[in-house]
Amino acid sequence: MSTEEHAGALAAMDKLYEFEREPVSEDRLQPGRYFAGLFAGEHVAGTEFVIGAMFVGWGASAYDIFVGLALGNLMAVLTWTLMCAPIAVRTRLTLYWHLRKVAGPVATTIYNVLNAFLFCILAGCMITVSASAVRIPFGIPAQTA
């Protein structure tokens, strides 16, 4: 793709109207309990329990699992609280549009491609975890080789 075609594609995408390009109006803001519900729905998953059980099966103690989960969740909450939330409250824009305003369209494209790649890896991991959980009731032996 030539530079002119690339610039033309970016200009065409810029003409699209998207809600992420404008701050959320005051009348559309939701109270904190909605955020808590959304956050819990996104980040409370059964995979932690399955993965934790696998670590215990591989020799990690239950204490190590709980401490690791607690520290990991604490770091995630602190990251959101101290880094992401102040920017979101100040700008009222989505991460993608704020990144585009700060770093430009090329950085946003690179971010989206890397994010898509990581989601593919995550999906593969979740399928593997689900398959390892399903094999137990059906008596399928674990793959060891």
N, C-alpha and C positions, 0 to 999 in steps of 0.2 A: 504494500500500500504506500503510495507516494505521500509526500508531506501535504500536498494540496488536497488529496483525497481524505487524509486523516483529519485535516482542519475542517473539511466539508462535513465529515461524519460528526465531528464534535459540535459544529454549528447546528446541524440538524437535530442532534440530541438536546442542545440548549433551547431549541424552540418548543420542545415538549413542556407542557405545564405539569409540574409535579408538586405535591403538597410539601415535600421536604425542603423546598426552596424558600419558604416563608416561615417566620416564627409562628408558633402556636398562639392563637389569640386568647386573651384572658378568659373569655366566656367558655372556652373549650378545655381549660385545665381541669384535671381531676384531682381529688384528694389523695393523700398518701396511701390510704388503704388499697386503692386500685393498683398503685405501683407495687405494694407488698404482695398482692395477689398475683400480679403479672410476673414479678420476680420469682416467687415461689413456684409458679407453674412452669417457668422456663428452666429453673435450676435445681429442682428437686426431682431426681430421677432414680429409677430402680437400678440403673447400671452401676451406681456406686456400691450398692449392696452386693451385686454379683461379683464385681471386680474385687471388692473387699474380701469376699469369701474365697476367691481364687488366690489372693495374696496370703491369706491364712493357710490355705491348702499348700502353698509353696513354702511355708515356714515363717511367715511374718506373724507376730503376735497380734491379738485383737487390740491391745493397747496401741501398738504402732499404727494400726489402721485408723482407729478413732482419733489419735493425735494428728495423724497426717491429714485426715479429712477436716478436722477442726482448724488446723493451721492453713490449709488450702482455702477453705471457705472464708476464714478471717482475712487472708490476703486479698481474696476477690472482693469482699465487702469494702475493705479499706481502699482498694484501687478505685472502685466505683464511687465511693464517698469522697475521696480526696482529689481524684483526678477527673473523672467523667462527669459527675453530678455538677460541680461548679461551672464547667463549660456549658453543659446542657441548660442549666438554669439561666446562665447569663445570655446565651445566644438563642435559646428555644428553637434550635435547628437540629436536624438529624446528624449523626456522625458523618454520613457520606457527604452531605452538602457542606458541612463545616470543613471537612478535609479538602473538598474541592475548592472552597474559598481560600483556604490557607495554602495548600500545596499545588493546586491546579488539576486539570482534568487527567493528565497523564498519570499522576500519582494515584488518583482515584481509580483509574483503570487497572493499574498494577495491584492496588489493594483489593479490588474486586476479584481479579484473577487468582491471587494468592488465597483469598478467603474461600473462593469456590473450590480450589484444590484441597484446602484443609477440611472443608465440609465433606468432600468425597472420602478423604481418609477417615474422618470421624464416622461417616456412614458405614464404611467397611468394618471399622472396629465394633460398632454397635451390632452389626449383623453377626460378627464373630461371637460376641458375648451372648447374643440371643441364641445362636446355634449351639453354643456350649451348654446353655441352660436347658434347651429343648432335648438334647441328647440323653439326659439323665432319665426322664420318665419313659423314654422309648428304648432304653437299654442299649444305646449305641455306644461302643467303646470310644474312649478319648483318643484323639490322634496324637501319637507320640513321636512320629518320625517326620 
